[in-house]
Amino acid sequence: MRHLRALTLALAALSAMSACEQPKSNEKPDETQVVEAPGQQEPEAVVVGEDEDEAPAVEEGKIAKPLLWVHRSDKGDVYLFGTIHVAVDAHRELPKKVWSSLEESKTFVMETDLDAAAGDVMSRAVLPKGRTLEDELGKEDYKKLGEVMGPSLNSYKGFKPWFIVSLLIQKMLPEGEDPAARMDPALASRASTRGLEIAFLESPGFQLDMLEQVMNGEELSEMVRDWDKQKGTLEEMLAIYRSGDVAALKKLTFEDKERKPVMFQKLFYDRNDNWVPKMTAHIDAEGGVFFAVGVGHIIGEGGLIDLLGKKGYAFERVTLETKP
């Protein structure tokens, strides 16, 4: 199920959903955590293009080539940052340049409202009365799901496949992973703390509707049949993200596109088209904008760099080593 990679690079709502461990829990991730200021900005450079082979200087333990682009504007620089929605600790792994670029901005724009997404999950996750998860998967695949989830599956018999996917993603995450330290909530928290205006590109309901459409019983069945490879799939994706290798990330993200064209159209291309007018309105009205969206939306043909470039907004890859 290679398109699991695409899912985790596309939907910010997964960041909120995969933090839900029990269906009866009223707890939500602490998405308002305040983090310490990143400190002084180091001299850094902007280099044209998606791919840059030079190894920049970076603080130890930080991502050396963050997936960050900039559009220079008289109204204020506009940043486009590609996130991964789970398993990367923003507080520990994002370099100073990302934080300083956010803090010099006036507006922070992300995919959706994570607080609202987390609050909406449980009310939307239950199957219609009289229908069970076994009906969605069939006996054999339901049995395989039981082998993966163990006795806890008894608590989820009445839940929709997309919600079960969020639980399975949770099982694949590193032990002790902190939901509040994920990129999307951590960036939103910093933006709020610094007094930036916060805006969203789409509603949580839209993301949950789409997730239900693309992650049905058939997709969940495919996931559990291939379960033994799933954790390795996530680890591969995380390693490539941390490397900052755009070419490898494009290959990894879209390698299943020919087999799943409808899924990729819904997850990426339709949404990118919908976002561009909203993004250009922010850029034209105020400048000084920091956009943070799943990196799969940014790269490649039909990605935001491509679409915004055709509208006259040229973005350059930001690096960390020399002065602009």
C-alpha positions as CSV (number, residue, x, y, z in Angstrom):
1,M,0.0,0.0,0.0
2,R,2.4,2.6,-1.2
3,H,-0.3,5.3,-1.4
4,L,-0.3,5.3,2.4
5,R,2.7,7.6,2.0
6,A,0.7,10.0,-0.1
7,L,-2.1,10.0,2.5
8,T,0.3,11.0,5.3
9,L,1.8,13.7,3.1
10,A,-1.6,15.1,2.1
11,L,-4.0,15.4,5.0
12,A,-3.3,17.6,8.0
13,A,-6.4,16.2,9.7
14,L,-4.5,12.9,10.1
15,S,-2.2,14.7,12.5
16,A,-5.2,15.2,14.8
17,M,-6.9,11.9,14.1
18,S,-3.9,9.6,14.6
19,A,-3.5,11.1,18.1
20,C,-6.9,9.6,19.1
21,E,-6.2,6.3,20.9
22,Q,-9.6,5.4,22.3
23,P,-13.0,6.1,20.8
24,K,-14.5,7.2,24.1
25,S,-11.8,9.6,25.0
26,N,-12.6,13.3,25.2
27,E,-8.9,14.2,25.2
28,K,-7.4,16.1,22.4
29,P,-3.7,16.7,21.6
30,D,-2.3,19.8,23.3
31,E,-2.0,21.9,20.2
32,T,-1.6,25.1,22.1
33,Q,1.8,24.2,23.6
34,V,4.1,27.1,23.8
35,V,7.7,26.4,22.7
36,E,10.8,28.4,23.3
37,A,12.1,30.9,20.8
38,P,14.5,29.4,18.4
39,G,17.3,31.9,19.0
40,Q,19.4,34.0,16.6
41,Q,19.1,33.4,12.9
42,E,22.3,32.1,11.2
43,P,23.5,33.5,7.9
44,E,21.7,31.6,5.2
45,A,21.0,31.6,1.4
46,V,18.3,31.2,-1.1
47,V,19.0,29.0,-4.1
48,V,16.8,28.7,-7.2
49,G,15.3,25.3,-7.9
50,E,13.7,22.4,-6.1
51,D,16.9,20.3,-5.8
52,E,20.2,21.5,-4.3
53,D,23.1,19.2,-3.8
54,E,25.3,21.3,-1.6
55,A,25.3,20.3,2.1
56,P,24.4,23.3,4.3
57,A,25.7,24.0,7.7
58,V,23.1,23.3,10.3
59,E,22.7,22.8,14.1
60,E,23.4,19.3,15.2
61,G,20.3,17.1,15.2
62,K,18.4,19.4,12.9
63,I,17.0,18.8,9.4
64,A,19.8,20.1,7.2
65,K,17.7,20.8,4.1
66,P,14.2,21.8,5.2
67,L,11.6,21.8,2.5
68,L,11.2,25.5,2.5
69,W,10.7,27.9,-0.4
70,V,10.4,31.7,-0.6
71,H,8.8,34.2,-3.0
72,R,10.3,37.6,-2.7
73,S,7.7,40.4,-2.5
74,D,7.8,44.1,-1.9
75,K,5.0,43.6,0.6
76,G,7.0,41.0,2.5
77,D,8.6,37.6,1.8
78,V,6.2,34.7,1.2
79,Y,7.3,31.3,2.5
80,L,6.0,27.9,1.4
81,F,6.9,25.1,3.8
82,G,6.3,21.4,3.1
83,T,5.4,19.5,6.2
84,I,5.0,15.9,7.1
85,H,2.0,15.4,9.3
86,V,3.3,12.8,11.8
87,A,6.5,11.4,13.4
88,V,8.9,14.4,13.0
89,D,9.5,16.4,16.2
90,A,9.3,20.0,15.1
91,H,10.8,21.4,18.3
92,R,13.9,19.2,18.0
93,E,14.3,18.8,14.3
94,L,13.4,22.0,12.5
95,P,16.3,24.3,12.1
96,K,16.3,28.0,13.1
97,K,15.6,29.2,9.6
98,V,12.2,27.7,9.5
99,W,11.2,29.2,12.9
100,S,12.7,32.6,12.0
101,S,10.9,32.6,8.6
102,L,7.6,32.0,10.4
103,E,8.3,34.7,13.0
104,E,9.1,37.4,10.4
105,S,5.8,36.7,8.7
106,K,2.5,38.5,9.4
107,T,0.1,35.6,8.6
108,F,0.3,31.8,9.1
109,V,-1.8,29.7,6.7
110,M,-2.2,26.0,7.1
111,E,-4.4,23.3,5.6
112,T,-7.1,23.1,8.2
113,D,-8.1,23.9,11.8
114,L,-6.6,21.0,13.7
115,D,-8.5,21.7,16.9
116,A,-11.8,21.5,15.0
117,A,-10.6,18.4,13.1
118,A,-9.9,16.6,16.4
119,G,-13.2,17.6,17.8
120,D,-15.1,16.4,14.7
121,V,-13.5,13.0,14.4
122,M,-15.6,10.9,16.8
123,S,-19.0,12.3,15.6
124,R,-18.1,11.4,12.1
125,A,-16.3,8.1,12.6
126,V,-19.2,5.8,13.4
127,L,-20.7,3.5,10.7
128,P,-24.5,3.7,10.0
129,K,-26.7,1.7,12.4
130,G,-26.7,-1.9,11.6
131,R,-23.4,-1.9,9.7
132,T,-20.1,-3.2,11.0
133,L,-16.5,-3.0,10.1
134,E,-16.6,-6.7,9.2
135,D,-19.3,-5.8,6.6
136,E,-16.9,-3.2,5.2
137,L,-13.9,-5.6,5.0
138,G,-15.2,-9.1,4.6
139,K,-14.5,-12.0,7.0
140,E,-10.9,-12.7,5.9
141,D,-9.6,-9.2,6.0
142,Y,-11.5,-8.5,9.2
143,K,-9.7,-11.4,10.7
144,K,-6.3,-10.0,9.5
145,L,-7.2,-6.7,11.0
146,G,-7.8,-8.5,14.3
147,E,-4.4,-10.0,14.1
148,V,-2.9,-6.5,13.8
149,M,-5.0,-4.7,16.4
150,G,-5.6,-7.6,18.9
151,P,-8.4,-7.6,21.4
152,S,-8.8,-3.8,21.0
153,L,-10.6,-4.4,17.7
154,N,-13.7,-5.2,19.7
155,S,-14.0,-1.6,20.7
156,Y,-14.0,-0.5,17.0
157,K,-16.4,-2.8,15.3
158,G,-18.8,0.1,14.6
159,F,-16.2,2.5,13.2
160,K,-15.5,3.5,9.6
161,P,-12.4,2.3,7.7
162,W,-10.8,5.8,7.6
163,F,-10.8,6.0,11.4
164,I,-9.2,2.6,11.7
165,V,-6.5,3.8,9.3
166,S,-5.7,6.6,11.7
167,L,-5.4,4.1,14.5
168,L,-3.1,1.9,12.4
169,I,-0.9,4.9,11.5
170,Q,-0.7,5.5,15.3
171,K,0.6,1.9,15.7
172,M,3.4,2.6,13.2
173,L,4.7,5.8,14.8
174,P,7.8,5.8,17.0
175,E,7.2,4.9,20.6
176,G,6.7,8.1,22.7
177,E,6.0,10.3,19.7
178,D,4.4,13.5,21.0
179,P,1.4,14.7,18.9
180,A,1.9,18.3,20.1
181,A,5.4,18.3,18.6
182,R,4.2,17.4,15.2
183,M,4.9,20.1,12.6
184,D,1.4,21.4,12.0
185,P,0.3,21.9,15.6
186,A,3.8,23.1,16.6
187,L,4.0,25.7,13.9
188,A,0.4,26.8,14.6
189,S,1.3,27.2,18.3
190,R,4.3,29.3,17.5
191,A,2.3,31.5,15.2
192,S,-0.4,32.0,17.8
193,T,2.2,32.8,20.5
194,R,3.9,35.4,18.2
195,G,0.6,37.0,17.4
196,L,0.4,36.1,13.7
197,E,-3.0,36.0,12.0
198,I,-4.0,32.4,11.4
199,A,-5.9,31.3,8.3
200,F,-6.9,27.9,6.8
201,L,-7.2,26.7,3.2
202,E,-10.1,24.3,3.8
203,S,-12.4,23.1,6.5
204,P,-11.9,20.1,8.7
205,G,-15.2,18.7,7.3
206,F,-13.9,18.9,3.8
207,Q,-10.8,16.9,4.8
208,L,-12.8,14.3,6.7
209,D,-15.2,13.9,3.8
210,M,-12.4,13.3,1.4
211,L,-10.7,10.9,3.7
212,E,-13.9,8.9,3.9
213,Q,-14.1,8.9,0.1
214,V,-10.5,7.7,-0.6
215,M,-9.9,5.5,2.4
216,N,-12.8,3.0,2.2
217,G,-13.0,-0.7,3.1
218,E,-11.1,-1.8,0.1
219,E,-8.1,0.5,0.9
220,L,-8.1,-0.7,4.6
221,S,-8.1,-4.3,3.4
222,E,-5.1,-3.6,1.2
223,M,-3.4,-2.0,4.2
224,V,-3.9,-5.0,6.5
225,R,-2.9,-7.5,3.9
226,D,0.4,-5.7,3.5
227,W,0.8,-4.9,7.2
228,D,4.3,-6.3,7.7
229,K,5.7,-3.8,5.2
230,Q,3.8,-0.8,6.5
231,K,6.2,0.3,9.2
232,G,9.1,0.1,6.8
233,T,7.1,2.2,4.3
234,L,6.7,4.9,6.9
235,E,10.3,4.8,8.0
236,E,11.4,5.1,4.3
237,M,9.2,8.2,3.9
238,L,10.5,9.8,7.0
239,A,14.1,9.2,6.1
240,I,13.7,10.8,2.6
241,Y,11.7,13.7,4.1
242,R,14.5,14.4,6.6
243,S,17.1,14.2,3.8
244,G,15.4,17.0,1.9
245,D,15.8,15.1,-1.4
246,V,13.0,16.5,-3.5
247,A,13.5,14.1,-6.4
248,A,13.4,11.1,-4.2
249,L,10.3,12.5,-2.4
250,K,8.5,13.0,-5.6
251,K,9.2,9.5,-6.7
252,L,8.1,8.0,-3.4
253,T,5.0,10.1,-3.1
254,F,3.6,9.6,-6.6
255,E,4.8,6.2,-7.5
256,D,1.3,4.8,-7.1
257,K,-0.4,7.5,-9.1
258,E,-1.0,5.5,-12.2
259,R,-2.7,2.7,-10.2
260,K,-4.8,5.1,-8.1
261,P,-5.5,8.1,-10.3
262,V,-8.8,9.0,-8.6
263,M,-7.2,9.0,-5.2
264,F,-4.3,11.2,-6.2
265,Q,-6.6,13.6,-8.0
266,K,-8.7,14.0,-4.9
267,L,-5.8,14.1,-2.4
268,F,-3.6,16.5,-4.3
269,Y,-4.5,18.0,-7.7
270,D,-8.1,19.1,-7.0
271,R,-7.1,20.6,-3.7
272,N,-4.1,22.4,-5.1
273,D,-6.3,24.0,-7.7
274,N,-8.7,25.1,-5.0
275,W,-6.0,26.5,-2.8
276,V,-4.2,28.6,-5.4
277,P,-6.8,31.5,-5.5
278,K,-6.8,31.6,-1.7
279,M,-3.1,31.7,-1.6
280,T,-2.7,34.4,-4.2
281,A,-5.3,36.5,-2.4
282,H,-3.2,36.3,0.8
283,I,0.0,37.1,-1.1
284,D,-1.5,40.1,-3.0
285,A,-3.3,41.5,0.0
286,E,-0.6,41.5,2.6
287,G,2.7,39.7,1.7
288,G,4.6,38.4,4.7
289,V,2.8,35.0,4.6
290,F,4.0,31.7,5.8
291,F,2.1,28.7,4.2
292,A,2.6,25.3,5.8
293,V,1.0,22.4,3.9
294,G,1.8,18.7,3.3
295,V,5.0,18.6,1.1
296,G,3.2,16.4,-1.4
297,H,1.1,19.4,-2.4
298,I,4.2,21.5,-3.1
299,I,6.4,19.4,-5.4
300,G,6.1,18.1,-8.9
301,E,3.9,18.9,-11.9
302,G,0.6,20.2,-10.7
303,G,2.1,21.1,-7.3
304,L,1.9,24.5,-5.7
305,I,5.3,25.7,-6.9
306,D,4.3,24.8,-10.4
307,L,0.8,26.3,-10.2
308,L,1.9,29.5,-8.5
309,G,4.8,29.9,-10.9
310,K,2.4,29.9,-13.8
311,K,0.6,32.7,-12.1
312,G,3.8,34.7,-11.9
313,Y,4.8,33.9,-8.3
314,A,8.3,32.4,-8.5
315,F,9.5,30.4,-5.5
316,E,13.2,29.6,-4.7
317,R,14.5,26.9,-2.4
318,V,15.9,28.2,0.8
319,T,19.1,26.8,2.2
320,L,21.0,27.4,5.4
321,E,24.6,28.2,4.6
322,T,25.4,31.5,3.0
323,K,24.1,35.0,2.9
324,P,21.4,35.8,0.3
